[in-house]
Amino acid sequence: MVTNKDFLTHKPNESLSVIESLDFPLLKDKKIKLDVKREDLVHTYLSGNKWRKLKYNIEHAKRLRKSTLLSFGGAYSNHIYATAAAGKLYGFETIGIIRGDELTADNETLNFAIQCGMKLKFVSRELYRKKTEPEFLLELENEFGDFYVIPEGGTNALAIQGCEEIVSEDDFQTYDVIAVMVGTGGTFSGILNASKGKSHILGISALKGEFMNTEIENLIVKFDLKGYQNYSILTNYHHGGYGKSSQELNDFIPEFTSHTQIPIEFVYTGKLFYALFDLIAKDYFKPQTNILAVHTGGLRADRRF
Ligand SMILES: *Cc1c(COP(=O)(O)O)cnc(C)c1O
């Protein structure tokens, strides 16, 4: 729980997102170079891809002279958490439309959001499904007044634009593979679009199901992206599904963190590094492959249980 009333004063700093090299016997054995892009270091509360996704939306909302941001999410949504923090830091009122679950005292995400000043409205799963329908948005406008809408998970054209800046042009030259977790696919799509077809963009799906390849193609069409095909998505590292874990993953995470001093969690980044180490052990990559893993942040997700 955040207790210091001055807890949110400094703004995200993208220059803190450095690249670090990992040193493991397995990497030496297999002659693989594995580096990490530390997006988690950009800010304590607004870290990783959630900041990148909000950044140009905040600018746009300011330009439109909107004073309120409204978004949607589940009770453990990193995006709701980041939107609340962004509102507090950049001077917006914030409203979170929360799916289903009522607020429980131990829910860090929603308690944090409330501390940032976010107003929460809990809606049934049924109503939540109507979140993109104009009539529902009109009802919300009647209730809350004018606002700037950010979609669930934060993925829109401006979010993808922000994610295009996670990996630099030099990095696409240096690395054969850029690996990143996929939730809605917004972050992945931004990186793919920035790649100009260079290096292979490898996505690991945090969700159970085979639909993610179609979803990326849908995003390419919907947001008029370049449609580069230098990518693949692996759908067999979900460990039971979104927000679920496995014994193997639970064992892997503390081992990784004690060896590297890099914190990871089981919803996203734990699954990324688990997948990469599994793939490397199984000779999925050729010797001398240079891999850049994007650490997308999300570290408070672990406090869920
Ligand atoms: C939200 C999130 C993702 C997934 O991002 P998408 O753009 O929705 O695919 C990955 N990692 C972390 C830590 C996240 O919080």
The ligand as an SDF file (V2000), in Angstrom:
LIG
                    3D

 15 15  0  0  0  0  0  0  0  0999 V2000
   -0.0590   -4.8110  -20.4240 C   0  0  0  0  0  0  0  0  0  0  0  0
    1.2500   -5.4830  -20.3880 C   0  0  0  0  0  0  0  0  0  0  0  0
    1.7380   -6.2240  -21.4780 C   0  0  0  0  0  0  0  0  0  0  0  0
    0.9320   -6.4400  -22.7320 C   0  0  0  0  0  0  0  0  0  0  0  0
    0.8540   -5.3070  -23.5250 O   0  0  0  0  0  0  0  0  0  0  0  0
   -0.1350   -5.2600  -24.7620 P   0  0  0  0  0  0  0  0  0  0  0  0
    0.1800   -3.9800  -25.4400 O   0  0  0  0  0  0  0  0  0  0  0  0
   -1.5360   -5.2560  -24.2020 O   0  0  0  0  0  0  0  0  0  0  0  0
    0.0840   -6.4590  -25.5880 O   0  0  0  0  0  0  0  0  0  0  0  0
    2.9990   -6.7940  -21.3820 C   0  0  0  0  0  0  0  0  0  0  0  0
    3.7270   -6.6690  -20.2550 N   0  0  0  0  0  0  0  0  0  0  0  0
    3.2910   -5.9810  -19.1840 C   0  0  0  0  0  0  0  0  0  0  0  0
    4.1430   -5.9060  -17.9920 C   0  0  0  0  0  0  0  0  0  0  0  0
    2.0350   -5.3620  -19.2020 C   0  0  0  0  0  0  0  0  0  0  0  0
    1.6160   -4.6890  -18.1270 O   0  0  0  0  0  0  0  0  0  0  0  0
  1  2  1  0
  2  3  1  0
  2 14  2  0
  3  4  1  0
  3 10  2  0
  4  5  1  0
  5  6  1  0
  6  7  2  0
  6  8  1  0
  6  9  1  0
 10 11  1  0
 11 12  2  0
 12 13  1  0
 12 14  1  0
 14 15  1  0
M  END
$$$$
